[in-house]
Amino acid sequence: MAKRYIDVMDTSFRDGFQSVFGGRVLMEDFFPAVEAALEAGITHFEFGGGARFQSLFFYLRENAFEMMDRFRQMVGPKVNLQVLARGINTVMLDTGSRETIDLFARLFARHGTTTVRNFDALNDVRNLRYSADRIVHYGMKHEVVVTMMDLPPGCHGAHDVSFYEKVLRSILDGGIPFDSVAFKDASGTSHPDKVFETFRMARRLLGEGVHLRLHTHETAGVSVACYLAALEGGANGIDLAAAPVSGGTSQPDILTMMHALKGTDYDLGGLDLHKVRKYEKRFKECLREYFLPPEATRVNPIIPFAPMPGGALTANTQMMRDNGDLDKFDDVIEAMTEVVEKGGYGTSVTPVSQFYWQQAYANTVFGPWKRITPGYGRMVLGYFGRTPVPPDPEIVRLASESLGLEPTEEDPLDIADRDERKSIAHFEEMLRAEGLETSEENLFIVAACGEKGIAYLKGESPLMVRKGESEQQTAKGGEPMSGKYTVVVDGKRYEVEVIEEEGADRIAARPAPERYEARADQKSEAPGAVPIHAQTPGKVWKILKSPGDTVEAGETVMILEAMKMEIEVAAPVQGRIATIEVKEGDQVEEGGLLATLE
């Protein structure tokens, strides 16, 4: 009896990079591994979209469209190259207008995409209709998605088999065109029995001719069991990754799954064990200089209680490393449980997972529900669509008061179309103001990346790649291990790189980025001055006031950027700005002195 063919999509070069390195991997470093994957027989890759679009412009000084073109040129015309899109958000964190969604589909088709996996984190089917139409219109295959997770204990009303059947029937009843159906569990928290019953339901509802696949992560430790359950339930495809970007926060390893299916009637795309091993060896060589965060390699047993996606977990911990507050990670994860419970059960996948994380971070730093973050607040108010269940009424009230917005049930696309800041004309104006070309690619870069997109196009974006970083451990005998360290000499910070060489260690040093480190109990030397301190680590994004300006109590003095949030720093009392102690771009510690009033 012939074995049942299972299509494997290799997620290494998109979700793998996002889940392990926060998306920060340079194309010249990984392209040799793509060639090795082809030699191993891989014919289906996830190669772009999701957070791997913005991250190239934000951190790598690379153009995502150029990366996609080169990837396509390397693999040839027949290989299935797939991207991830977020419905009305496409590859942005905010809702796009119909103009920008159409531009997204046109450009991604132009730059080598075969298939678009298209999801809505709220499972609001309204948010899939227009993007699906545009994807098909431009000749790409549409893989429509039902997003999955398990709810924290004691929560009910969504994310069970009957809920997923309701979503799937809504897709069918809405006439949304699709070529395949994926069930996407970004947090890896769905349990195997639910996965099995979900796929049996979907197969009964859709018939034998529809391609079904499961996407999950190893973060909670049950991914292989869930894949086995999905296959038994009728799945035709699964997503896997290759070491060193497999397991932990990423997808299960290709070799692991091949081992798990020994003796079964499933054929993982005819992959050859020895060729896959060669591919992984080459891949490890390509990425040997990259800092591998320890949390990316581990199963985290608390994730089922606070469903943080693997693709967001390391991105957030890396930002916490940059901010110097990684010690708060466990507290933020614990705070996420209540944030999910009160938020209406949107699936923990971008952008909702980022809303959950930002609100949990705010609850940890400022106190429970003292601040409502903009994304979370707009979500519970309905500006991204309908949540699976109504959010907590008290949180809705707090969000409405904090953001000055009324709850809405209006179609989010109609709201976006009225917003001039989301129009093509607005993005053209931004480019012209900077003397930049108004090509379609540049327009979409600015639409997706805002001011950071402008900075990239002007050649002013930072290069933030972590290679050779160390947790400042020491080797036996107390000698420093190879790696990068930060030291302070005569009050100045230096980044020091220790390189082990035969017979001696070589040390290279350079000035570290400026970082303001005044503590919360420090006072200005100016008599009678009222200090304004940073309540969280972050980067000074905008300074809105100058010395001599008068301010009212509660008026914004400056804006910090932390965890992809803009955090307003307000004057605690009425007064006059005496000093501004930081400048834009400075990294500040929690408690750092930002300004003084008199």
N, C-alpha and C positions, 0 to 999 in steps of 0.2 A: 504493500500500500504506500503510495507516494506521501511524503511529508507535506504538511500544510505550510505554505510560504508565508512568512511574516516580514513585512517591510520594516526595516530599521532606518530611522532618521538619526544621523550623527549630529548631536547638538553641541559638540565640543567647541566649535568656533563662534557660537553665539551664547547660548545659555550656560555652557560650561565656563566660558570666560567671565560671564556676568556673575555666576554663582561662586566662583573661586577668587577672581581678581577684581571684582567690581567692574568688569568690562574693560579694564585697562591693560590691553595687550596690543603691542605694535604689529602692524601687518607684516613687516619684513621679518619679524621674529617667528611668526607662526606659519607663513606660507609654505616653507619646506615640509611641515607636517601635513598640509593639505595634499601635497603630492604623494606622501606616504599613505594617506588614507585612500586615495584613488588606487594605488597599487594594491591595497588590501581588499579592494572590491566594493568600497562604499560608493553608492550612486545617489544618495539622498542626504543633503546637508541642510542644516539651519545655518544661514550665513549672515543674517543681518536682522535689522528691525529691533523692536523692544528697546531696552536700555542701551544696546550696542550701537544705536544710532547717535544719540546725544553724547555718549561718553567719548566718542572719537573726537568730537569738536570741543568738548569741555576739558578733556585731560590729555589727549594724545597729539594734538596739532595735526590730525589726519582728517581727510574728507571721506565720510562714509560712502558717498557715491563712487569715489575712486576705488575704495576698497572692494565694493561690490563688483565693479567692472573688472578689476584684476582677478577676482575670484572666479567670475564667469569665464574669463579668457583662459584661466588655468585648467578648469574642469571640462571645458567644451560645452557644446550646445545641448546635449541630451541629458545631462545630469539634472536632477530635480533640486533646485535651489529654493529654499523656503525662508520666509521672513515671518516675524511675529508682529501683529498689529492689534491695537486696543480699540477697535470699533471707531467711535466718534473721536477718540483721542489719537488715533493712528499711532505714531511713535512719539507723541507729546504727552505731557502730564496733565494738560488741560484740554477741555473740549475744543475741537476745531470747528470752523465754519464749513459749510458745504464746499466753498471755494477751495479751502486748504485740503479737505479730504479728497476732492477730485484731483488736486495737484499731487498729493501723496501717491495715489494709484497710478497716475500717468508717469511719474518719475520712477517709481519702483519697478514698473514694467519696462521702462526704458533702460534701467540699469541691471537687468539680468535676472529678475525674479520670475520663478516658475509658479510658486504657490504662496498664498498669503493665509497664514493661520490667524483667524480674526475672532477676538473675544470681547465680551463686555464683563467687567468685574462684578457688576450688579446683576448680571443675567437679565437685564432689561432688554428685551428683544427689539424694542424700538431703536436702540443704539447700534444695531447691526444692519439695519435695512439699507441705508444709503451707502455705507462703505462696501457692503456686499455687491450692490449694483455697480459701483465704480470699479471694483476689483475685476468683476466679470467683463465689464464694458471694455477694459483695456487688455483683455485676453489672458489674464492670469487665472489660475485655479483658486477657488475659494474653499478653504477648510473652515467651516463654521464650528464654533466652540461652545460647549457648556462648561462653565467653570465650577470646580469642586473644592471642598475641604470638609473637615469635620468641625463641628461647633464645640466650644468649651463645654465641659460637663454641666448638665442641668439646663442647657439651652435647647429649645425646640422651635419648630415652625418652618425650617428650611434645611437644605443640604441633606435631604434623605432621598430615597429612590423616587418617591412620588413627586418631590419637588423637581428633580431633574427630568422626569417624564413631562411635567407641566411645561418646563422651559422648551423641551424638544418639540412638543406639540405646538407651542407658540411659534417656533421657527417654521414648522411645516405649514401651519395655518396662515402665517404671514407671507407665504410665498417667497421666502428668502432663497435665492439660488445658491446651491453649494455643490461641490464635487466630492467632499468627504466630511466626516464629523469627528471632532476630537473632544475628549473629555480631559480637561486640563486641571491638574492639582498642583499648583505652584508651591504649596507648603508641604506636600507629601503627607498630609494628615488623614486622608480617607483610609478607612480600614478595609482589609481585603474582602470581607463578606459584602460590604456595601458596593465595592467596585464590581464584584461578580454579578450581583443582582442588577446593578445599573446597566451593565453591558448586555445582560440577558433581556432586560426591558427594551433597550435601544435596538437590539437585533430583531426582536418581535415587532417593534413599531416600524422599523425602516426596511425590513426584509433583508435578504441575503446579498443583494447587489450593492449595498452602500458600504464604502470603506470606513471602518471604525478604528480609532486608535486612542491610546492612553498616553498622557504625559504626566509624569510625577517626578518627585525628588526623593533622595535618600535621607533628607534632613531628620525625619522622625523615625527612621529605621525600618520601614515596612515596604519599601519600594519594590523589591524583588517579589515579595509575596503578592503585592497588588498587581504587578505585571502578569504573574502566573494566573491570578484570579481573572484579570481582563481577558487573557487568551482563552481561558476555559469558558468565559462568558460570550465569546464571539469576536474579540478584537482581531483586526487584520494588521495592525502596526503598533510599534512602541518606539519610544525615544530613548537612546542610550548615548553615553559619552565615553571618551577614551582618557586614560590616565595621562597626565596628572590632574585633569579637570573632571574627574568622575568621582562618584561616591560622595559621602559627606553632604554638603549643601547642594550638590549637583545631581545629575542622573546616574543610575547604576552604570557600572563599567560594562563595556561590550563583552569582555572576557568573562566577567562574573555572570552575565546573563547566558552566555553560551554554556557555561558550566552548569547553571541551574536547569537548563533544558536538555541536558544529556539524557538519552534514553527515552525522550518524548517524541511525539509526532510533529514537532514544530521545527521548521527550518528558518534560521535567522538570515534570510537573504543570500544563502549560499556562501557566507563569509568563511574564510579559511583561518583557522586558529593561529597558525604560524605567521601568516602575513599580518594579522591583527597585532600580534606580539611585536613584530618589527615596526609597525606603525606607532605603537605606543612608546617603543624605545626611542624612535626618532622624535616624537612629540616631547618626551621628557628632556631630551637634549636641547630642543628649541627653547624650552621654558626654564632651563636650569638656573638662570640668573634671577628669576622672578621670586619675590618674597611670597611664600605660601602661608597665608594666615592659618594659624592652628585651628580656628573655629570652622574653617572650610573643610577640614578633613574628618570632622566628628559628627556622629549622630547625637542629637540633642533631645533627651527624653522629655523636656518641658514643652517642646513645640506643639504637641497636640492640645495643650492647655492655652497656648497663645500662638496661633498659627502664623508664624513669620516665614514667608517664602524663602527658599534657599537663594534665589536670585537677588533678593533684597537684603538678606542677612549680612553677607560679607560687605556689600556696598555700604551698609549702615555702620558696621563695626570699623571699616576703614575710615569713614568720615569721623567716627568717634576717636580713632587713633590720631587723626589730623587735629581734632579739637582738644585732645588731651583728656578726654573723659570716658575712656573705655571702661573704667571701673563701674560706670553706671549701667552697663549692658544688662546684667541680670535683673536690675530693678525695672528697667524699661520693658523687658520681656514680660516680667510679672504684671506690670501695669497694663499690658496689652489685653489681658483677659477681659477686664472690665470695659475697655474701649470697644472690643468686638461685641460684647454682650449688649451694650447700649447703642451701638451704631447702626443696627438694622440688618446685620448678617451679610453684608456684601462680602464676596469672596476675597480672601487675603491674597491678592495679586495686583500688580501695578495697574492703576494708580492707587487703588483702595488700600493696598498693603502699606504704601507710603503714608497715606492719611492716618492709618492706624498707628504706625510707628511714630509719626510726628506728634500725634495727640498723646500717646503713651510717654514720649520723651518730655513733652510739656507738663504732663501730670507728675512726672518724676522730679523735674527741675523746679517747677513753680508751685507745685501742690495740686492735688486732684481737682480738675475742672476749674482751676483759677484762670486759665487761658484756653480759649477755643481756637485751635489752629485753623487757618483759612480753608484748607482742603477738606478736613474732617467736617468743619462746620457747614460748608457748602454741600457736602455729601448728605448729611442728615436733613438738610433743608430741601433737598430734591434737585439741586442744580446739575447733578450728573446723571439723573434718572431716578427711577423708583428702586429703593432698597427692597430686598426680598421680604422683609417684615417691617412694620413701622418702627422707626427708632424711638428711643426713650423720650417721652414728651418733655421732661425736664431738660434734657440735653438739647432738644430742638429749641426750647425757649432760650436757653443760654446762648446757643449759636445765633439765634435771630437777634438778640440784644447785642452780642459782641460784634457781629459783622454788619449790623444794620440792614439785614435782608429779611424778607418775609418768606415763609415756606412756599414752595411752588410744585405743581404737577405738570407744568408746561414741558413740551418736548425740548430737551437740551439743545438740539440743533437750531431750533427757532430762536432760542435765547442767544446762541453764539452768532447767528447770522445778523442779529441786530447790533452786535458789538463791533464798532468800527475798528477797534484794536485787533480784531481777528480777520480783517479783510485783506485781500491781496493789495489793495491800494495803500493801506497802512504800511505794509511791509516794503512796498516799493518806495514809499516816502522815507522809511528808515534807511534803506540802502542809498538812496540819492543824497540824503543828508550827510552821509559819510563818504560820498564820492565812489561808491562801489557799484559794480555791474548788477543790473536788475535781471539776471538770468533766472529761469525757473528754479534751477537748483539753489541759487542764492536766496531766492524768495522763500523756499521751503526751509532752508537752514535757519533763517531768521524766524520763521513761523514756529519752528520746533525748539529753537535754542535762545530766542530773544537776544538780549544784550550780549550774552556769551557767544552767540552766533556771529554778531557783529565783531566781537573781539577776535574770533578765529579768522574771519575774512580779512581783517586788518593786520593779521600776523601778530596779534597781541595776546593770544590765549596761552595759558601755562602748559608746561609739560610735566605731568604728574604720574610717572611710572615708578612703581616700587620694585627695585631690583636689589637683591643682596641684603635687604633689611634684616635686622636681627632683633630678637627680643631681649638683647643685652644679657645673654647668658654667658657663662665663662666655661672654659674647658678645664680639664683636670689640672691641678696645680695652680689654679687661679689666673692663668694667662688668658687674655681676651681671644675669643674665637673670631674667625673671619666674619665680616659684616659691617654695617653702618651704625654709628653711634652719634649721639649729640653730647658735646661736652661744653663746659663753661670755663673760660680762661680770662681772668681780669674783667669779669663782668660781661664778656662777649661770648656768644654761642657759636660753636663750630660744628659742622658735620664732619665726622672722622670716619674714614673707611679703612678697615684693617684687612689686608690681603695676604693670605698665607702663601709664601713662596719657599722653594727649597733653600734651606739654610738660614732663612730670616723672614720676618714679617715686614711688609711694606705698608706704610701709613700715608694716606693722603688726606689733607684737611682743607676745608673751604668754609667761609662764613655761612652760618645757618640763616634761614629766613627770619626776618624780624618777628618777635613775638612778645607782646606786652604781658608782664607777669605780676603786676601789683596785686596785693591781696585785699580781701574784703575789709580788713580792719585798718588798712592804711588810710590816713587822712591827708588832705591837701595841706600844704604849708601855709596857704593863704588864710589869714584870720577870718573866722566866721563863715568859711566856705562850706557848702553842702556838697558832699561827694556823690557822684553817680557811678555805680559799679555795674559791671557785667554780671547778670544772673546766670549766664551759661557760657561755656567756651564757644568761640566762633570767630568769624572774620568780619572786620568792619567793612560793610558794603557801601553805605552812603552816610555822609555827615550832613545833616540838614540845617544845623545852626552854627553860628560863629561867635567867638568872644565878643561880648557887648550886646548881643541879641537878648531881648526880653522874652520870657516864655511863661505860659500859664501852667499850673499843675496838671500833669497828664499829657502835656504837649510833647510830641516826638522830637527828640534831639538828634538821634542817629538811628541807623538800622544795621543790625548784625545779620550775618548769614550763617546758619547752623543747621545741619541735617536737611538741606534743601528747603529750609524755611527762612523767611524774612522776619526777624524778631525786632519789633520796635522797642527802643529804649526811651522811656518817657521821663520827663522832669518830675521829681517827687513833690516839688513845691513850686509856687510862683517865685520868679526871681530873674536875675540877669546872668547869662553865661559868662563865667569868669575865665575858665580855661577849657580848652579841648586837649585832652592828654594823648590822643591817638590820631592816626591818619588812616585814610581809606586804604584797605588792603592789609592792615595789620591783623595778626592773629592774636586774640586776647584770651586770657585764662578766665575761668570762673572767679568772680570777685575782683577782676582787674579794674583799675580806676580808668573811667572813660572820659569824664568831664567833671567840672565843679560849677556850682551856682553861688551867687552871692545876692 
